[in-house]
């Protein structure tokens, strides 16, 4: 593409993101019309289907009638319809049949297969991404952007590697590129650093090749779904400074031509950084980082500020494979207004005794206009992809309002906590207890996780990568201090410990790099890098089996 054509294309792209953001803000001010339009569109797409006939949707006109006709279901309740689609039956959930299925990462249970249709991509998901990115470009000032200032870690397009009964199956963050002009088509879609790299067998190799290709660029923006990926990017830089300088000096076939001048300049910069450069040492022009910044992802905030001092942060949309729930439209650090133009949303008041079990099919729900600031709600949503009155299991807090639209902050999964005897231990509890005892600045990556272990009575293991920095610590004393601190953090845990219903917590030492090894295994097993998450609390003891299978227990200490 000629330089003039490329510049014009970038300007068109930026204008489109600006217009999408402007529209999103107008919808926040007056959401009713957009919400009504979405409901009518979902209903129209469902009426003349097998699902529509079974539920009498020909008689449905209003949301109240929709509630009466369609029961609330989890994915398991919708799975028989999805299976019929996979078997090749037409018109099952939507009149626009799916062309592919999106596979969830399966981190909260078995993987799900979410139907994706051209209508859903063109009318809903694609436009939402333009609006989201419009905010990020607005923060940077679009006048100076030429398309070379972005590192997008939120999407790793590649060829379809899996099929199921003739349909393409892939994760939302690894879907292949499309030529559909109505879908999300960023200008970096053809950049060599963007697509999944066949020469990168590990997640670290993938990120290193991006560092190598983008070294010397005036990078301003890094976007990732999970903050853990930005942390791993920074760690990859720190651990490969000499390799990066060498590869820049000598060049690497098919990755980067030789650039001795840049190699010498970066060698000097890295020396000034004591051999442990920050992201801002490699890219001093970096101005904005984007990722999830609520629930357990918020625990990464201190790390992000250390890895790129002075760089602003904004949240990624609250989005899952099944649909987009919130879209950021301003500088709020962790929450965004409900995206009423993305689906039909219902809410159930939530309280902390909710154990995460499926909602009863006839549970009363509220519309977005009835939500109260400061209150927490569990989400039920209907999407134009065929997931109707879907019990998502996610919990949101109403922070405030943007115009007439509630601003929601994701709190986590309903029931995503460990509670053998009513102690309701959360990821935040474990994170707070461990960091108070061991400190939060000793590492640049997540290096511990809690594991619930059943027994009579049950107890918790805290698996910790045991490095040289820990050698002066006594395992039993460390476990006692973490246990005492967890009792301070969680009064229910303290009560159950005093009553003998929980055994004392134990520390399980792991070899250095254990959690990265687990992540790399998932990457090799086909999970997209953007979908690999770290949990500070595991849902059950299955993770302990994984650690043993990979021989990650610190042999000389595990029996201490």
C-alpha positions as CSV (number, residue, x, y, z in Angstrom):
1,X,0.0,0.0,0.0
2,X,1.4,3.4,-0.9
3,X,2.1,5.8,1.9
4,X,-0.8,8.1,1.0
5,X,-3.2,5.3,0.9
6,X,-2.0,3.9,4.2
7,X,-2.3,7.3,5.9
8,X,-5.9,7.7,4.5
9,X,-6.8,4.2,5.7
10,X,-5.6,5.0,9.2
11,X,-7.5,8.3,9.3
12,X,-10.6,6.5,8.2
13,X,-10.1,3.9,10.9
14,X,-9.6,6.5,13.6
15,X,-12.6,8.4,12.5
16,X,-14.7,5.3,12.7
17,X,-13.5,4.6,16.3
18,X,-14.3,8.3,17.2
19,X,-17.8,8.0,15.7
20,X,-18.4,4.7,17.5
21,X,-17.4,6.2,20.9
22,X,-19.5,9.3,20.3
23,X,-22.5,7.1,19.6
24,X,-21.8,5.0,22.7
25,X,-21.8,8.1,24.8
26,X,-25.1,9.3,23.3
27,X,-26.6,5.9,24.1
28,X,-25.5,6.3,27.8
29,X,-27.3,9.6,28.0
30,X,-30.6,8.1,26.6
31,X,-30.4,4.3,26.7
32,X,-34.1,3.4,26.3
33,X,-34.3,3.6,22.5
34,X,-31.2,1.4,22.0
35,X,-32.3,-1.1,24.6
36,X,-35.7,-1.4,22.9
37,X,-34.1,-1.8,19.5
38,X,-31.9,-4.6,20.8
39,X,-34.7,-6.5,22.5
40,X,-36.8,-6.3,19.3
41,X,-33.8,-7.5,17.2
42,X,-33.2,-10.5,19.5
43,X,-36.8,-11.4,19.5
44,X,-37.1,-11.2,15.7
45,X,-34.1,-13.5,15.3
46,X,-35.6,-16.1,17.7
47,X,-39.3,-16.2,16.8
48,X,-39.1,-18.4,13.7
49,X,-36.7,-20.9,15.1
50,X,-37.1,-24.3,16.9
51,X,-36.4,-22.5,20.2
52,X,-39.0,-19.8,19.3
53,X,-41.7,-22.3,18.5
54,X,-41.0,-24.4,21.6
55,X,-41.4,-21.3,23.8
56,X,-44.3,-19.6,22.0
57,X,-42.3,-16.5,21.0
58,X,-44.8,-15.6,18.2
59,X,-47.0,-14.3,21.0
60,X,-44.2,-12.3,22.8
61,X,-44.1,-8.6,22.3
62,X,-42.6,-7.1,25.5
63,X,-39.8,-7.9,28.0
64,X,-42.4,-9.0,30.6
65,X,-43.8,-11.6,28.2
66,X,-40.3,-12.7,27.3
67,X,-39.6,-13.4,31.0
68,X,-42.8,-15.5,31.2
69,X,-42.1,-17.5,28.0
70,X,-38.3,-18.2,28.4
71,X,-36.9,-19.7,31.6
72,X,-33.5,-18.6,33.0
73,X,-30.9,-21.3,32.1
74,X,-27.2,-21.9,32.6
75,X,-25.2,-23.0,29.6
76,X,-26.0,-26.6,30.5
77,X,-29.6,-25.8,29.9
78,X,-28.9,-24.3,26.5
79,X,-26.4,-26.9,25.5
80,X,-28.9,-29.3,23.9
81,X,-29.8,-26.5,21.4
82,X,-26.2,-25.8,20.7
83,X,-25.6,-29.5,20.1
84,X,-28.4,-29.5,17.6
85,X,-26.6,-26.6,15.8
86,X,-23.3,-28.5,15.8
87,X,-25.1,-31.5,14.3
88,X,-26.1,-29.3,11.3
89,X,-29.7,-28.5,12.1
90,X,-30.8,-25.1,10.8
91,X,-32.9,-22.5,12.5
92,X,-32.4,-23.8,16.0
93,X,-31.6,-20.7,18.1
94,X,-31.3,-18.0,15.5
95,X,-32.6,-17.5,12.0
96,X,-29.0,-16.5,11.0
97,X,-27.3,-19.9,11.5
98,X,-23.8,-19.9,13.2
99,X,-20.8,-20.1,10.9
100,X,-18.4,-21.0,13.8
101,X,-18.4,-21.7,17.5
102,X,-16.3,-19.8,20.1
103,X,-14.8,-22.1,22.8
104,X,-14.5,-20.7,26.3
105,X,-11.2,-21.3,28.2
106,X,-12.9,-23.6,30.6
107,X,-11.3,-22.0,33.7
108,X,-14.6,-22.2,35.7
109,X,-15.8,-25.6,34.4
110,X,-16.0,-27.5,31.2
111,X,-15.4,-25.6,28.0
112,X,-18.6,-24.1,26.4
113,X,-19.3,-23.7,22.7
114,X,-20.8,-20.3,21.9
115,X,-22.5,-20.0,18.5
116,X,-21.3,-17.0,16.5
117,X,-23.3,-15.6,13.6
118,X,-22.5,-13.0,11.0
119,X,-25.4,-10.8,12.3
120,X,-24.0,-10.9,15.9
121,X,-20.5,-10.0,14.7
122,X,-21.6,-7.2,12.4
123,X,-24.3,-5.6,14.5
124,X,-23.0,-6.1,18.0
125,X,-19.5,-7.3,18.7
126,X,-17.6,-5.6,15.9
127,X,-19.0,-2.1,16.4
128,X,-18.4,-2.4,20.2
129,X,-14.7,-2.8,19.7
130,X,-14.5,0.4,17.6
131,X,-16.2,2.3,20.4
132,X,-13.9,0.8,23.0
133,X,-10.7,1.6,21.1
134,X,-12.1,5.1,20.3
135,X,-11.7,5.9,24.0
136,X,-8.0,4.8,24.0
137,X,-7.2,6.8,20.9
138,X,-9.0,9.8,22.3
139,X,-6.8,9.6,25.4
140,X,-3.7,9.7,23.3
141,X,-4.8,12.3,20.8
142,X,-5.6,10.9,17.4
143,X,-3.9,13.6,15.3
144,X,-0.4,12.1,15.8
145,X,-1.3,8.4,15.4
146,X,-0.3,6.6,12.3
147,X,-1.0,3.0,13.3
148,X,2.6,2.1,14.4
149,X,2.1,3.1,18.1
150,X,0.0,0.1,19.2
151,X,0.8,-3.2,20.8
152,X,-2.4,-5.2,20.8
153,X,-2.1,-8.3,23.1
154,X,-5.9,-8.8,23.2
155,X,-6.2,-10.8,20.0
156,X,-3.9,-13.4,18.5
157,X,-5.4,-14.3,15.1
158,X,-4.3,-17.4,13.4
159,X,-5.5,-20.2,11.2
160,X,-8.4,-22.4,12.5
161,X,-6.8,-25.4,14.3
162,X,-9.9,-27.1,15.5
163,X,-13.2,-28.3,14.0
164,X,-16.2,-29.9,15.5
165,X,-18.7,-31.6,13.2
166,X,-17.6,-29.4,10.3
167,X,-17.7,-26.1,12.1
168,X,-14.6,-24.0,12.9
169,X,-14.0,-23.8,16.6
170,X,-11.6,-21.3,18.3
171,X,-11.3,-18.9,21.2
172,X,-12.6,-15.4,21.0
173,X,-9.0,-14.0,21.3
174,X,-7.6,-16.3,18.5
175,X,-10.3,-16.0,15.9
176,X,-9.0,-15.8,12.3
177,X,-8.9,-12.5,10.4
178,X,-11.9,-11.5,8.4
179,X,-12.5,-9.5,5.3
180,X,-16.0,-8.4,6.6
181,X,-15.9,-4.5,6.5
182,X,-18.5,-4.4,9.3
183,X,-16.4,-6.4,11.7
184,X,-13.4,-5.3,13.7
185,X,-10.5,-4.7,11.3
186,X,-7.7,-2.7,12.9
187,X,-4.9,-1.4,10.7
188,X,-2.3,-3.6,12.5
189,X,-4.1,-6.7,11.4
190,X,-1.4,-7.5,8.8
191,X,1.6,-6.5,11.0
192,X,4.2,-9.2,11.5
193,X,4.1,-8.8,15.3
194,X,0.3,-9.3,15.5
195,X,-0.7,-12.7,14.3
196,X,0.1,-15.9,16.2
197,X,3.7,-16.7,15.5
198,X,4.4,-20.3,14.2
199,X,8.0,-19.9,15.3
200,X,7.1,-19.2,18.9
201,X,6.5,-22.6,20.6
202,X,6.0,-21.1,24.1
203,X,4.1,-18.1,25.4
204,X,7.4,-16.4,26.4
205,X,8.8,-16.9,22.9
206,X,5.6,-15.3,21.5
207,X,6.1,-12.2,23.7
208,X,9.8,-12.1,23.1
209,X,9.3,-12.0,19.3
210,X,6.9,-9.1,19.8
211,X,9.5,-7.2,21.8
212,X,12.1,-7.9,19.1
213,X,9.9,-6.7,16.3
214,X,8.7,-3.6,18.1
215,X,12.0,-2.5,19.7
216,X,12.8,1.0,18.5
217,X,9.2,1.9,17.8
218,X,7.6,5.0,19.4
219,X,5.0,2.8,21.1
220,X,2.3,4.7,23.0
221,X,-0.4,2.1,23.8
222,X,-0.4,-1.5,25.1
223,X,-3.8,-3.3,25.2
224,X,-4.4,-6.7,26.8
225,X,-7.5,-8.4,28.2
226,X,-5.6,-9.8,31.2
227,X,-3.1,-7.7,33.1
228,X,-1.1,-10.9,33.7
229,X,0.0,-10.8,30.0
230,X,1.5,-7.3,30.4
231,X,3.3,-8.5,33.5
232,X,4.7,-11.4,31.6
233,X,5.7,-9.1,28.8
234,X,7.7,-7.0,31.2
235,X,9.2,-10.1,32.8
236,X,10.2,-11.4,29.4
237,X,12.0,-8.2,28.7
238,X,13.9,-8.3,32.0
239,X,15.0,-11.9,31.5
240,X,16.1,-11.4,27.9
241,X,17.9,-8.1,27.8
242,X,21.2,-9.5,26.5
243,X,19.5,-11.7,24.0
244,X,17.4,-8.8,22.7
245,X,20.5,-6.6,22.3
246,X,22.3,-9.4,20.5
247,X,19.4,-10.2,18.2
248,X,19.0,-6.6,17.3
249,X,22.7,-6.3,16.6
250,X,23.1,-9.4,14.5
251,X,19.5,-9.7,13.1
252,X,17.2,-12.7,13.1
253,X,16.0,-14.3,9.9
254,X,12.3,-13.7,9.3
255,X,11.9,-11.7,12.6
256,X,14.1,-8.7,12.6
257,X,16.9,-7.3,10.3
258,X,20.1,-6.2,11.9
259,X,20.1,-2.8,13.6
260,X,23.5,-2.3,15.3
261,X,22.8,1.4,16.1
262,X,19.6,0.5,18.0
263,X,21.3,-2.4,19.7
264,X,24.0,-0.1,21.0
265,X,21.5,2.5,22.2
266,X,19.4,0.0,24.0
267,X,22.5,-1.7,25.6
268,X,23.3,1.7,27.2
269,X,19.7,2.2,28.4
270,X,19.6,-1.3,29.8
271,X,22.9,-0.7,31.6
272,X,21.4,2.4,33.2
273,X,18.5,0.2,34.4
274,X,20.9,-2.2,36.1
275,X,20.1,-4.9,33.6
276,X,16.5,-5.0,34.7
277,X,14.7,-2.5,32.3
278,X,11.1,-1.5,32.6
279,X,8.7,-1.3,29.7
280,X,9.3,2.4,29.7
281,X,13.0,1.9,29.2
282,X,12.3,0.0,26.0
283,X,9.5,2.4,25.0
284,X,9.9,5.8,26.6
285,X,6.9,7.1,24.6
286,X,4.5,4.6,26.3
287,X,1.5,6.6,27.6
288,X,-1.3,4.2,28.2
289,X,-1.9,0.6,29.2
290,X,-5.3,-1.1,29.0
291,X,-6.5,-4.3,30.7
292,X,-9.1,-5.6,33.0
293,X,-8.8,-3.7,36.2
294,X,-11.5,-5.0,38.6
295,X,-12.1,-8.1,40.7
296,X,-8.9,-10.2,41.0
297,X,-7.4,-8.3,38.1
298,X,-7.3,-5.2,40.3
299,X,-4.6,-7.0,42.3
300,X,-2.2,-6.4,39.5
301,X,-2.4,-2.6,39.8
302,X,0.7,-2.2,41.9
303,X,2.8,-4.3,39.5
304,X,1.6,-2.3,36.5
305,X,2.6,0.9,38.1
306,X,6.1,-0.5,38.9
307,X,6.6,-1.9,35.4
308,X,5.7,1.3,33.6
309,X,5.9,4.2,36.1
310,X,3.8,7.2,35.2
311,X,1.9,5.4,32.5
312,X,-1.9,5.9,32.7
313,X,-4.2,2.8,32.8
314,X,-7.8,2.3,31.6
315,X,-10.0,-0.8,31.7
316,X,-10.7,-3.2,28.9
317,X,-14.4,-3.8,28.3
318,X,-16.1,-6.3,30.6
319,X,-16.4,-8.9,28.0
320,X,-16.5,-12.7,27.7
321,X,-16.9,-15.2,25.0
322,X,-20.6,-15.1,25.4
323,X,-21.0,-11.3,25.0
324,X,-19.9,-7.8,26.0
325,X,-21.5,-6.3,29.1
326,X,-19.8,-3.0,29.8
327,X,-17.9,-0.6,27.5
328,X,-15.6,2.2,29.0
329,X,-16.4,5.7,27.7
330,X,-14.4,7.9,30.1
331,X,-11.4,7.8,32.5
332,X,-13.0,5.7,35.2
333,X,-10.2,3.3,36.2
334,X,-12.1,0.0,36.6
335,X,-15.8,0.2,35.6
336,X,-17.8,1.1,32.6
337,X,-21.5,1.8,31.7
338,X,-23.7,-1.1,30.8
339,X,-23.6,-1.6,27.0
340,X,-27.4,-1.6,26.5
341,X,-26.8,-1.8,22.7
342,X,-25.0,-5.2,23.1
343,X,-27.7,-7.4,24.6
344,X,-30.9,-7.6,26.7
345,X,-29.8,-7.5,30.3
346,X,-31.6,-8.5,33.5
347,X,-30.3,-8.4,37.1
348,X,-31.0,-10.3,40.3
349,X,-30.1,-8.7,43.6
350,X,-27.0,-10.5,45.0
351,X,-25.8,-11.1,48.5
352,X,-22.7,-12.8,49.8
353,X,-24.6,-15.9,50.8
354,X,-25.1,-16.7,47.2
355,X,-23.2,-20.0,46.6
356,X,-23.1,-19.7,42.8
357,X,-25.7,-22.4,42.2
358,X,-27.9,-21.9,39.1
359,X,-30.7,-19.4,39.5
360,X,-34.2,-20.9,39.6
361,X,-35.8,-20.7,36.2
362,X,-38.5,-18.2,37.4
363,X,-36.2,-16.0,39.5
364,X,-37.6,-12.4,39.4
365,X,-35.3,-10.0,37.6
366,X,-34.8,-6.2,37.3
367,X,-34.2,-4.1,34.3
368,X,-31.1,-1.8,34.1
369,X,-33.3,1.2,35.0
370,X,-34.2,-0.2,38.4
371,X,-30.6,-0.7,39.6
372,X,-29.5,1.1,42.7
373,X,-26.0,2.7,43.1
374,X,-23.9,0.8,45.6
375,X,-25.9,-2.4,45.2
376,X,-24.7,-5.7,43.8
377,X,-26.4,-7.8,41.2
378,X,-26.1,-11.1,39.4
379,X,-26.4,-10.9,35.6
380,X,-28.8,-12.7,33.3
381,X,-28.4,-11.8,29.6
382,X,-29.8,-12.5,26.2
383,X,-27.6,-12.2,23.2
384,X,-28.4,-12.2,19.4
385,X,-26.1,-15.2,19.1
386,X,-28.8,-17.4,20.7
387,X,-27.9,-17.4,24.4
388,X,-31.4,-16.4,25.7
389,X,-31.9,-15.5,29.4
390,X,-28.5,-17.0,30.1
391,X,-27.5,-17.2,33.8
392,X,-24.0,-15.9,33.4
393,X,-23.1,-16.3,37.1
394,X,-21.2,-13.0,37.1
395,X,-21.7,-10.4,39.8
396,X,-21.6,-6.6,39.3
397,X,-21.7,-3.6,41.6
398,X,-23.4,-0.4,40.5
399,X,-20.8,2.3,41.0
400,X,-22.7,5.3,39.7
401,X,-24.5,6.4,36.5
402,X,-23.2,7.7,33.2
403,X,-26.2,9.8,32.0
404,X,-29.1,7.4,32.5
405,X,-27.1,4.3,32.3
406,X,-25.7,2.4,35.3
407,X,-21.9,2.1,35.5
408,X,-21.0,-1.4,36.6
409,X,-17.9,-2.9,38.1
410,X,-17.3,-6.6,37.8
411,X,-16.9,-8.2,41.2
412,X,-16.3,-11.8,40.2
413,X,-18.2,-15.1,39.8
414,X,-21.1,-15.8,42.2
415,X,-19.8,-18.4,44.5
416,X,-16.3,-18.2,43.2
417,X,-14.8,-18.7,46.6
418,X,-13.9,-21.6,48.8
419,X,-16.2,-22.5,51.6
420,X,-15.8,-25.9,53.2
421,X,-17.6,-24.9,56.4
422,X,-18.9,-21.4,55.6
423,X,-15.6,-19.6,55.7
424,X,-16.1,-18.1,52.2
425,X,-12.4,-17.5,51.4
426,X,-11.8,-15.4,48.3
427,X,-8.9,-14.6,46.0
428,X,-8.6,-11.2,47.6
429,X,-8.4,-12.8,51.1
430,X,-5.5,-15.1,50.0
431,X,-3.7,-12.3,48.2
432,X,-3.9,-10.0,51.2
433,X,-2.7,-12.6,53.7
434,X,0.3,-13.7,51.6
435,X,1.4,-10.3,50.6
436,X,1.2,-8.9,54.1
437,X,3.5,-11.7,55.3
438,X,5.9,-12.0,52.4
439,X,5.6,-8.5,50.9
440,X,4.3,-7.4,47.6
441,X,7.5,-6.2,45.9
442,X,9.6,-9.3,45.9
443,X,8.7,-10.5,42.5
444,X,7.5,-9.4,39.1
445,X,4.9,-12.1,38.5
446,X,2.2,-14.0,40.4
447,X,4.0,-16.7,42.3
448,X,1.5,-18.1,44.8
449,X,-2.0,-19.6,44.9
450,X,-4.3,-21.0,47.5
451,X,-5.5,-24.6,47.1
452,X,-8.5,-26.0,49.1
453,X,-7.8,-29.6,50.2
454,X,-10.6,-31.8,51.5
455,X,-10.1,-33.8,54.7
456,X,-11.5,-34.4,58.1
457,X,-11.2,-31.6,58.8
458,X,-10.2,-29.8,55.5
459,X,-7.5,-27.2,55.2
460,X,-5.8,-24.8,52.7
461,X,-2.4,-25.1,51.0
462,X,-0.6,-22.0,49.9
463,X,1.5,-23.0,46.9
464,X,4.5,-20.6,46.7
465,X,7.4,-20.5,44.3
466,X,10.3,-20.9,46.7
467,X,13.3,-18.9,45.5
468,X,16.6,-17.8,47.0
469,X,14.8,-14.8,48.5
470,X,12.7,-17.2,50.7
471,X,15.6,-19.4,51.9
472,X,15.9,-17.6,55.2
473,X,12.2,-18.4,56.0
474,X,11.0,-21.3,57.9
475,X,8.1,-23.1,56.1
476,X,6.1,-23.9,59.3
477,X,6.6,-20.4,60.7
478,X,5.6,-18.8,57.4
479,X,2.5,-21.0,57.2
480,X,1.6,-20.0,60.8
481,X,2.0,-16.3,60.0
482,X,-0.1,-16.5,56.8
483,X,-2.8,-18.5,58.7
484,X,-2.9,-15.9,61.4
485,X,-3.1,-13.1,58.9
486,X,-5.9,-14.9,56.9
487,X,-7.8,-15.0,60.2
488,X,-7.4,-11.3,60.5
489,X,-8.6,-10.8,57.0
490,X,-11.5,-13.2,57.1
491,X,-13.5,-13.4,60.4
492,X,-15.4,-16.5,59.2
493,X,-12.1,-18.3,58.5
494,X,-11.0,-17.3,62.0
495,X,-14.2,-18.7,63.6
496,X,-13.8,-22.0,61.8
497,X,-10.2,-22.3,62.7
498,X,-10.9,-21.6,66.4
499,X,-13.7,-24.2,66.3
500,X,-11.5,-26.8,64.8
501,X,-13.5,-27.2,61.7
502,X,-10.5,-26.2,59.6
503,X,-7.0,-27.5,60.1
504,X,-4.1,-25.0,60.1
505,X,-3.0,-23.7,56.7
506,X,0.1,-25.2,55.2
507,X,2.7,-23.8,52.7
508,X,3.6,-25.9,49.7
509,X,6.9,-24.8,48.2
510,X,7.2,-24.9,44.4
511,X,10.2,-24.7,42.2
512,X,10.9,-21.2,40.7
513,X,8.9,-20.5,37.6
514,X,6.2,-23.1,38.5
515,X,3.2,-21.0,37.6
516,X,4.8,-20.0,34.2
517,X,5.3,-23.7,33.5
518,X,1.6,-24.3,34.2
519,X,0.7,-21.4,31.8
520,X,3.0,-22.7,29.1
521,X,1.4,-26.2,29.4
522,X,-2.0,-24.6,28.8
523,X,-0.6,-22.6,25.9
524,X,0.8,-25.8,24.3
525,X,-2.6,-27.5,24.9
526,X,-4.1,-24.9,22.6
527,X,-5.4,-22.2,25.0
528,X,-4.9,-18.7,23.6
529,X,-2.4,-16.6,25.5
530,X,-5.1,-13.9,26.1
531,X,-7.3,-16.5,27.9
532,X,-4.6,-17.8,30.3
533,X,-5.3,-16.4,33.7
534,X,-3.7,-16.7,37.1
535,X,-5.9,-17.4,40.1
536,X,-4.8,-16.6,43.6
537,X,-7.3,-19.2,44.8
538,X,-8.0,-22.5,43.0
539,X,-11.6,-23.8,43.0
540,X,-10.5,-27.3,44.1
541,X,-7.5,-29.6,44.6
542,X,-7.2,-30.6,41.0
543,X,-4.5,-27.9,40.6
544,X,-2.4,-29.9,43.1
545,X,-2.5,-32.9,40.7
546,X,-1.3,-30.6,37.9
547,X,1.7,-29.4,40.0
548,X,2.6,-33.0,40.8
549,X,2.3,-34.2,37.2
550,X,4.6,-31.4,36.0
551,X,7.1,-32.2,38.9
552,X,6.9,-28.6,40.2
553,X,7.0,-29.4,44.0
554,X,10.3,-28.2,45.6
555,X,11.7,-31.6,46.3
556,X,14.0,-30.7,49.1
557,X,11.3,-28.7,51.0
558,X,8.0,-30.3,50.1
559,X,8.2,-32.8,53.0
560,X,9.4,-30.3,55.5
